[in-house]
Amino acid sequence: MGIRVRRPRVISAVGASLVLALLLVVAQAWSAGAALKATGGPVPNWREVSKETFVGLEGIHRQQGVATDGRSMYFTYNSGVIRTKLDGTTIEAENLDAIPDELKALGSGHIGDPDVYKGKLLLPIENDGFSHPFIAIFNAKNLQYTGVKYAVPGGGVDPQIDGHIGWIAVDPERGYAYYSNWTGAGTDVLRVLDLNDFSFVKNVQLSQMVEHNQGAAVYNGILYASQDVYPEYPILAINPDTGFVQTVFNRNFPPFVSGGSQSKAEAEGLAILDTGKCVAMYVIEVAGAGGLSLRGYTPNGVPIPKKPGTRPRITGLNLKPGRVRRGKTTQMRFKISRPASATVRISRYKAGSDPCAKTRTLGVVSKHQIKKGKARLRIRTRIKGRKLAPGAYQLSLTATDRAGNINDSKKSILSIVR
């Protein structure tokens, strides 16, 4: 786009200087406006809206990084990668020994926070001595290594500080991929690579040092980063053009208790899901033996839209025993397709009544966070400390997953006797 200036027949030296100054001001304003349109600044007012906890192997297999392509979630740990549905729990594919043999031979043993681009999963892989950093390319569908890898270039900075590649973030609009050093010298530089062949493009000087960056993702031209800095655990926004760094919000994870003493949580990878109707940021938090949490954040705390057909599925519901004395407990047993918050409500039951008729709920007799698979809930026969009278009662079980999807209520009949 050009700016036409009609030149007068006679112009003085002073007039020429004023015209040039005006042209410079107009050009600077147009350039700033174009940059602002391309990068409108970070999204404000993020609020936590979900928290999914994983323990055991489920936690281990999600403890490093997370990425999404809008159809699936990808999780990494030191040596492997899994792909799940957008619920974060239902596994679609896995590669539990993903580091290529040729990189193992160089001592590689750590996969960082990944990203996805055009059907390819980009895994940042490094060795203990941080001397052989690579980006390995995997098929995003079956999670198999494609045989293609790229050695991360030094970029003109001291080679001794270029061995870290704990995360990778793609920026399709600019045609770049980003990463940075993890600690010490060089953490004030954003490394920029060409997205086609991962060759070095440039270093962007940051406005401040960004140590312990564990993961990042690009959204609307801004690079959002998860920083493992106690006690704030901030989410940073980095402008890839100017290098300006600012804190978007602090997560303030509390310490967790392990072995009778307090320990610090560890912030890990970050992914941003844009559904077209809602944008959600997911960040991993590791709490030692207590498991791992995948926390979801949205601007202004807007609920993450429910996905049709992804409600928790409950099967094999039964009560043991189905007949109890006043004040005693029973056990509700069932299988569930994903982790959820389970609530059991109790109401009076009349045999032969309309099964669709509304009944008055007497109260909640059980409420627990449950894991995927077999579940058992202890059911009380007291409401606010008072024993329920003898008779027939209907127990209604509902389960809500981290995205707010609710199952069709499952019902069972309980008999209380004197």
C-alpha positions in Angstrom: 0.0 0.0 0.0 1.5 3.3 -1.0 0.8 6.9 -0.1 0.6 9.4 -2.9 1.8 13.0 -2.3 1.1 15.6 -5.0 4.3 17.5 -5.4 3.9 21.3 -5.6 5.5 23.3 -8.4 7.7 25.2 -6.0 8.8 24.0 -2.6 11.3 25.5 -0.1 13.9 23.5 1.8 11.8 24.1 5.0 8.7 22.9 3.2 10.5 19.8 2.0 11.6 19.0 5.5 8.0 19.3 6.8 6.7 17.1 4.0 9.3 14.4 4.8 8.6 14.6 8.5 4.8 14.3 7.8 5.4 11.3 5.5 7.6 9.7 8.2 4.9 10.2 10.9 2.2 8.7 8.6 4.3 5.7 7.7 5.1 5.0 11.3 1.5 5.3 12.3 0.5 2.9 9.4 3.2 0.4 10.4 2.1 0.6 14.1 -1.5 0.1 13.1 -0.7 -2.9 10.9 1.3 -4.5 13.7 -1.5 -3.8 16.2 -3.9 -5.5 13.8 -1.6 -8.5 13.5 -0.9 -8.7 17.2 -3.6 -7.2 19.3 -2.0 -7.8 22.6 -2.6 -10.6 25.2 -6.1 -11.8 26.1 -6.9 -10.5 29.7 -9.0 -11.8 32.6 -8.3 -15.6 32.4 -10.1 -17.6 35.1 -9.8 -21.2 36.1 -12.9 -23.2 35.0 -11.7 -26.9 35.3 -9.3 -29.1 37.0 -8.7 -32.8 36.1 -6.5 -34.9 38.3 -4.5 -37.9 37.2 -2.7 -40.4 39.4 -0.4 -43.4 38.9 0.5 -44.1 35.3 -2.2 -41.7 34.0 -0.3 -38.9 35.7 3.1 -40.1 34.7 2.1 -40.2 31.0 1.0 -36.6 31.1 3.8 -35.0 33.3 5.7 -33.0 30.7 3.8 -31.3 28.0 0.5 -30.8 26.3 -0.6 -29.7 22.8 -3.8 -29.8 20.8 -4.8 -29.6 17.1 -8.5 -28.9 17.9 -9.4 -32.6 17.5 -7.2 -34.3 20.0 -5.0 -33.6 23.0 -1.3 -34.7 23.0 0.6 -35.4 26.2 4.3 -36.1 26.7 6.5 -37.5 29.4 10.2 -38.1 29.6 10.2 -41.0 27.0 6.8 -41.2 25.5 3.7 -39.6 24.1 -0.1 -40.3 24.1 -3.0 -38.9 22.2 -6.4 -38.5 23.7 -9.8 -37.2 22.8 -10.4 -33.5 23.8 -11.6 -34.8 27.2 -8.0 -35.4 28.0 -8.7 -38.9 29.3 -9.9 -41.2 26.5 -6.7 -42.6 24.9 -6.7 -42.8 21.1 -3.0 -43.7 20.5 0.2 -44.1 22.4 3.9 -44.5 21.9 5.5 -45.2 25.3 9.0 -45.5 23.9 9.1 -42.6 21.5 12.7 -41.4 21.5 14.4 -42.6 18.3 17.3 -45.0 18.7 19.7 -42.6 17.0 18.9 -40.0 19.7 19.1 -42.5 22.5 22.6 -43.2 21.3 23.4 -39.5 21.9 22.1 -39.8 25.5 18.7 -38.2 24.7 16.2 -39.0 27.5 13.8 -36.1 27.9 10.8 -35.0 25.7 9.5 -31.6 26.4 6.3 -29.6 25.7 5.3 -30.4 22.0 3.2 -28.7 19.3 1.2 -29.9 16.3 1.4 -28.6 12.7 -0.2 -30.0 9.5 -0.7 -33.5 10.9 2.8 -33.6 12.3 3.7 -33.8 16.0 6.8 -31.9 16.9 8.7 -33.3 19.9 11.5 -31.3 21.4 14.1 -33.8 22.7 17.3 -33.2 24.7 20.0 -35.1 26.5 21.2 -34.8 30.1 24.2 -32.7 29.1 22.1 -30.4 26.9 24.6 -30.9 24.1 22.3 -32.6 21.5 19.0 -30.8 21.2 16.7 -32.0 18.5 13.2 -31.5 17.1 11.8 -34.9 16.1 8.8 -35.2 13.7 6.1 -37.8 14.4 2.9 -38.7 12.7 0.2 -37.0 14.8 -2.4 -39.8 14.1 -0.4 -42.9 15.0 2.4 -41.2 17.0 5.1 -43.0 15.0 8.5 -41.4 14.3 8.7 -40.3 10.7 12.5 -40.7 10.5 12.9 -36.9 10.2 14.7 -34.9 12.9 16.3 -31.5 13.0 19.3 -30.5 15.1 18.5 -27.3 16.9 20.9 -24.6 15.6 23.0 -22.3 17.8 21.7 -19.1 16.4 24.9 -17.2 16.9 24.7 -17.5 20.7 27.3 -19.2 22.9 26.9 -23.0 22.0 27.2 -23.9 25.7 23.8 -22.4 26.4 22.0 -23.6 23.3 21.5 -27.2 24.4 18.1 -26.6 26.0 14.9 -27.2 24.1 12.3 -27.9 26.7 9.4 -26.7 24.5 8.5 -25.9 21.0 5.7 -23.6 19.8 4.5 -23.1 16.2 3.4 -19.8 14.7 1.8 -20.7 11.3 0.8 -17.1 10.6 4.4 -15.9 10.7 5.8 -19.2 9.4 8.0 -19.6 12.5 8.7 -22.0 15.4 9.9 -20.7 18.8 11.9 -22.1 21.7 14.2 -20.7 24.4 16.9 -21.6 26.9 15.6 -22.9 30.2 17.9 -21.3 32.7 20.9 -19.0 33.1 22.5 -17.0 30.2 20.4 -16.8 27.1 17.0 -16.8 28.8 16.5 -13.2 27.6 16.4 -14.4 24.0 13.6 -16.0 22.0 15.0 -18.4 19.3 13.1 -18.2 16.0 13.2 -21.0 13.5 11.8 -21.4 10.0 8.7 -23.6 10.2 9.6 -25.4 7.0 13.0 -26.7 7.7 13.7 -25.5 11.3 16.7 -23.5 10.2 17.7 -20.5 12.3 16.1 -17.2 11.4 16.9 -14.8 14.2 17.1 -14.1 17.9 14.5 -11.8 19.4 15.8 -9.9 22.4 13.3 -10.2 25.3 12.5 -7.3 27.6 13.4 -9.4 30.6 14.9 -12.8 31.4 12.4 -15.7 31.2 13.8 -18.5 33.3 12.2 -21.9 33.9 9.8 -21.6 31.0 8.2 -25.1 30.8 5.9 -24.8 27.8 4.3 -22.3 25.4 1.7 -21.9 22.6 0.8 -19.1 20.2 -2.7 -17.6 20.1 -3.6 -14.5 18.0 0.0 -13.6 17.4 1.0 -13.7 21.1 3.2 -16.4 22.6 1.8 -17.6 26.0 4.3 -19.3 28.3 4.0 -21.4 31.5 6.7 -20.3 34.0 7.7 -22.6 36.8 8.5 -19.9 39.4 7.2 -20.4 43.0 4.9 -19.2 44.4 3.3 -17.2 41.5 3.6 -19.7 38.7 2.9 -16.9 36.2 1.5 -17.2 32.7 3.5 -14.8 30.5 2.7 -13.1 27.2 5.5 -12.6 24.8 5.3 -10.5 21.7 7.4 -12.4 19.1 8.0 -9.2 17.1 9.2 -6.8 19.8 10.3 -9.2 22.5 8.1 -7.4 25.1 7.3 -9.7 28.0 4.4 -9.2 30.5 2.6 -11.3 33.1 -1.0 -12.1 32.1 -2.0 -13.8 35.4 -0.5 -15.7 38.3 -1.8 -19.2 39.2 -0.5 -19.2 42.8 -0.4 -23.0 43.3 -0.2 -23.8 47.0 2.5 -26.3 48.3 1.4 -29.9 48.6 2.1 -32.3 51.5 4.3 -35.3 50.7 5.8 -37.6 53.4 4.7 -35.3 56.1 6.5 -32.2 54.7 5.5 -29.5 52.3 6.8 -29.5 48.7 6.4 -27.1 45.8 4.3 -27.9 42.9 5.9 -27.9 39.4 4.4 -26.1 36.5 4.8 -27.9 33.1 3.4 -27.6 29.6 0.8 -25.4 28.1 -1.7 -25.7 25.2 -4.4 -23.4 23.8 -7.6 -24.8 22.3 -9.6 -22.5 20.0 -13.1 -24.1 19.3 -14.3 -21.0 17.3 -16.8 -20.4 20.1 -14.5 -20.4 23.0 -10.7 -20.3 23.7 -9.3 -22.4 26.5 -5.8 -22.6 28.0 -4.7 -25.9 29.5 -1.7 -26.0 31.8 -0.1 -29.0 33.6 0.7 -28.9 37.3 2.7 -31.7 38.9 2.2 -32.3 42.6 4.6 -35.3 43.3 3.0 -38.5 44.4 -0.3 -36.7 44.8 -0.7 -36.8 41.1 -0.9 -34.4 38.2 -3.6 -31.8 37.5 -4.6 -30.4 34.1 -6.1 -27.0 34.8 -8.3 -25.2 32.3 -8.6 -21.4 32.0 -10.9 -19.3 29.8 -11.2 -15.5 29.5 -13.7 -14.2 32.1 -14.3 -17.8 33.3 -16.6 -18.6 30.3 -17.5 -22.3 30.5 -15.9 -24.5 28.0 -18.6 -25.6 25.5 -19.8 -29.1 25.9 -19.0 -31.5 23.1 -21.9 -33.6 21.8 -21.5 -37.3 22.3 -18.8 -37.0 25.0 -20.8 -37.4 28.1 -19.5 -39.8 30.8 -21.0 -43.2 30.3 -22.1 -45.3 33.3 -22.7 -49.0 33.1 -23.3 -52.0 35.5 -25.0 -49.9 38.2 -26.1 -51.9 41.3 -26.5 -51.6 45.1 -24.9 -54.0 47.5 -26.9 -54.6 49.7 -30.1 -53.3 48.2 -31.9 -53.6 51.5 -30.5 -52.0 54.7 -31.6 -51.2 58.2 -32.2 -47.6 59.3 -29.0 -45.5 59.6 -26.8 -48.1 57.9 -24.9 -47.7 54.7 -24.9 -49.4 51.4 -22.5 -49.4 48.4 -23.2 -48.2 44.9 -21.0 -50.0 42.3 -20.6 -49.2 38.6 -18.2 -48.5 35.8 -17.6 -45.1 34.3 -15.9 -44.1 31.0 -13.9 -41.2 32.3 -12.9 -39.3 35.5 -15.8 -37.3 36.8 -17.4 -35.7 39.9 -20.2 -38.1 41.0 -23.2 -37.0 43.0 -25.9 -39.4 44.4 -29.3 -37.9 45.4 -32.1 -39.7 47.2 -35.8 -39.3 46.9 -39.0 -41.3 47.9 -40.0 -44.0 45.6 -43.6 -45.2 44.9 -44.0 -48.5 43.1 -46.1 -48.3 40.0 -45.8 -44.5 39.7 -45.0 -42.7 36.5 -41.2 -43.2 36.0 -41.0 -39.8 34.3 -42.9 -38.0 37.1 -40.9 -35.5 39.1 -39.9 -36.5 42.6 -38.8 -34.3 45.5 -35.1 -34.8 46.3 -34.5 -35.3 50.0 -30.8 -34.6 49.8 -27.3 -35.6 48.6 -26.1 -38.9 50.1 -22.7 -39.2 48.4 -20.4 -36.9 46.4 -16.9 -37.9 45.3 -14.3 -37.4 42.6 -13.9 -40.7 40.8 -11.4 -42.1 38.3 -12.1 -43.9 35.1 -13.1 -47.6 35.4 -14.7 -49.4 38.3 -16.1 -47.2 41.1 -17.6 -47.8 44.5 -19.5 -45.1 46.4 -20.5 -45.4 50.1 -24.2 -44.4 50.4 -25.5 -42.9 53.7 -29.1 -43.4 54.8 -29.1 -40.2 56.8 -30.0 -36.7 55.8 -28.4 -33.9 57.9 -27.7 -36.5 60.6 -31.3 -37.8 60.8 -32.0 -41.4 59.8 -34.4 -41.9 56.9 -37.7 -43.6 57.7 -38.3 -47.2 56.5 -39.6 -47.5 53.0 -38.5 -47.5 49.3 -36.1 -44.8 48.0 -34.7 -43.9 44.6 -31.0 -43.2 44.3 -30.1 -41.0 41.3 -26.4 -40.9 40.1 -25.1 -38.1 37.9 -21.5 -37.6 36.8 -20.0 -34.4 35.5 -16.6 -34.4 33.7 -14.1 -31.6 33.7 -15.7 -30.0 30.6 -19.1 -29.9 32.3 -20.6 -32.8 30.3 -23.2 -34.6 32.4 -24.4 -38.1 31.9 -28.0 -39.2 31.8 -29.0 -39.8 35.4 -28.8 -43.5 36.4 -31.3 -44.8 39.0 -31.5 -47.6 41.5 -34.0 -48.6 44.2 -33.0 -48.9 47.9 -35.2 -50.4 50.6 -34.7 -49.3 54.2 -36.2 -51.4 57.0 -36.4 -51.1 60.8 
